[in-house]
Amino acid sequence: MASEALYINDRITIAGWELTEQFVLAGGPGGQNVNKVATAVQLFFGLQSSPSLSDRVKANAVRLAGRRVSKDGVLMIEASRFRSQDRNREDARERLKELLLEAAAPPPPPRRKTKPTKGSIERRLKEKSGRSEVKKMRGKPGGD
């Protein structure tokens, strides 16, 4: 169990009891240490059952996480970039924080439809007729 709370922003703080960590063997650099010490971290977070998140943030997080969320709504983040447990633990918590910050971001403003200006329409049509003339000139000369 992760003991300390994870501060996301001024509105979202995840309690320590909501996060579960599991240490597993990791491949990669590390020499013989790789075969003896479980340095990779699997961080589990019950996304759907969390009281810390709003429904909108939960839905966005599930969409952003994709296959990392199980059918039960549990998000798993695996971190094995570093050789030590502590750095991998911090890396996993930081990646969870980034995901939740992106999910909590406000939606973009709706697109407003605009009409092309009269000048841009005229320029487009002039360019179009110019291209048409160039292509007509490429044809075989018509003889009498």
FIMIDO-641411 format. One record per residue (C-alpha): residue in three letters; residue number from 0; z, x, y. Coordinates in pm, whole numbers, always signed. Example, Ala and Ser with C-alpha at 12.3 -4.5 7.8 and 13.67 -1.06 7.14 Angstrom:
! FIMIDO-641411
midren,gutor,zz,xx,yy
ALA,0,+780,+1230,-450
SER,1,+714,+1367,-106
END
This chain:
! FIMIDO-641411
midren,gutor,zz,xx,yy
MET,0,+0,+0,+0
ALA,1,-79,+120,+347
SER,2,+241,+119,+546
GLU,3,+142,+130,+913
ALA,4,-47,-145,+1093
LEU,5,-408,-89,+1199
TYR,6,-468,-158,+1569
ILE,7,-823,-285,+1627
ASN,8,-812,-407,+1989
ASP,9,-577,-596,+2218
ARG,10,-633,-922,+2025
ILE,11,-659,-796,+1666
THR,12,-397,-598,+1476
ILE,13,-401,-583,+1097
ALA,14,-59,-566,+935
GLY,15,+10,-291,+685
TRP,16,+72,-536,+400
GLU,17,-289,-665,+431
LEU,18,-435,-323,+343
THR,19,-429,-171,-6
GLU,20,-529,+187,-82
GLN,21,-625,+338,-414
PHE,22,-701,+705,-473
VAL,23,-975,+804,-717
LEU,24,-1146,+1126,-824
ALA,25,-1429,+1230,-595
GLY,26,-1733,+1443,-662
GLY,27,-1886,+1692,-426
PRO,28,-1751,+2018,-283
GLY,29,-1399,+2130,-358
GLY,30,-1429,+2357,-658
GLN,31,-1179,+2305,-939
ASN,32,-964,+2095,-706
VAL,33,-1217,+1809,-745
ASN,34,-1136,+1776,-1115
LYS,35,-758,+1773,-1066
VAL,36,-678,+1579,-749
ALA,37,-774,+1222,-659
THR,38,-887,+1267,-299
ALA,39,-1131,+978,-249
VAL,40,-981,+662,-99
GLN,41,-1073,+303,-175
LEU,42,-940,+79,+102
PHE,43,-916,-290,+14
PHE,44,-881,-559,+280
GLY,45,-864,-933,+203
LEU,46,-1116,-1038,+464
GLN,47,-1130,-1411,+389
SER,48,-755,-1454,+346
SER,49,-648,-1250,+650
PRO,50,-440,-1439,+907
SER,51,-517,-1170,+1168
LEU,52,-884,-1265,+1211
SER,53,-1056,-1571,+1354
ASP,54,-1317,-1760,+1153
ARG,55,-1601,-1626,+1370
VAL,56,-1489,-1265,+1319
LYS,57,-1452,-1323,+943
ALA,58,-1803,-1467,+916
ASN,59,-1954,-1182,+1121
ALA,60,-1765,-920,+918
VAL,61,-1886,-1066,+587
ARG,62,-2244,-1060,+718
LEU,63,-2211,-701,+843
ALA,64,-2034,-570,+531
GLY,65,-2292,-711,+291
ARG,66,-2240,-591,-67
ARG,67,-1907,-426,+13
VAL,68,-1742,-771,+8
SER,69,-1657,-917,-333
LYS,70,-1696,-1282,-431
ASP,71,-1323,-1326,-364
GLY,72,-1371,-1212,-3
VAL,73,-1213,-868,-46
LEU,74,-1375,-586,+152
MET,75,-1377,-242,-13
ILE,76,-1443,+73,+186
GLU,77,-1472,+397,-8
ALA,78,-1424,+725,+176
SER,79,-1486,+1060,+9
ARG,80,-1636,+1274,+287
PHE,81,-1344,+1512,+311
ARG,82,-1145,+1721,+64
SER,83,-801,+1585,+154
GLN,84,-648,+1243,+95
ASP,85,-516,+1216,+451
ARG,86,-852,+1277,+616
ASN,87,-1025,+1035,+376
ARG,88,-755,+774,+445
GLU,89,-810,+807,+821
ASP,90,-1187,+795,+770
ALA,91,-1164,+470,+571
ARG,92,-934,+309,+829
GLU,93,-1164,+418,+1111
ARG,94,-1468,+269,+935
LEU,95,-1280,-60,+886
LYS,96,-1189,-57,+1255
GLU,97,-1553,+2,+1357
LEU,98,-1674,-281,+1133
LEU,99,-1419,-526,+1273
LEU,100,-1490,-423,+1633
GLU,101,-1859,-489,+1577
ALA,102,-1777,-824,+1416
ALA,103,-1548,-919,+1706
ALA,104,-1806,-834,+1973
PRO,105,-1923,-1136,+2174
PRO,106,-2264,-1278,+2081
PRO,107,-2557,-1167,+2297
PRO,108,-2659,-1405,+2575
PRO,109,-2930,-1653,+2478
ARG,110,-3286,-1554,+2558
ARG,111,-3434,-1727,+2861
LYS,112,-3800,-1818,+2835
THR,113,-4018,-1678,+3112
LYS,114,-4378,-1746,+3208
PRO,115,-4621,-1461,+3267
THR,116,-4715,-1409,+3631
LYS,117,-5055,-1511,+3757
GLY,118,-5147,-1149,+3822
SER,119,-5057,-1041,+3467
ILE,120,-5269,-1323,+3321
GLU,121,-5567,-1217,+3534
ARG,122,-5523,-849,+3438
ARG,123,-5505,-940,+3069
LEU,124,-5823,-1151,+3085
LYS,125,-6007,-881,+3282
GLU,126,-5905,-616,+3024
LYS,127,-6012,-850,+2745
SER,128,-6358,-910,+2890
GLY,129,-6395,-536,+2955
ARG,130,-6321,-461,+2589
SER,131,-6571,-730,+2490
GLU,132,-6844,-560,+2697
VAL,133,-6765,-220,+2541
LYS,134,-6795,-364,+2191
LYS,135,-7123,-543,+2273
MET,136,-7270,-211,+2387
ARG,137,-7190,-55,+2047
GLY,138,-7437,-280,+1868
LYS,139,-7793,-189,+1774
PRO,140,-8037,-214,+2063
GLY,141,-8226,-537,+2052
GLY,142,-8603,-469,+2069
ASP,143,-8885,-708,+2154
END
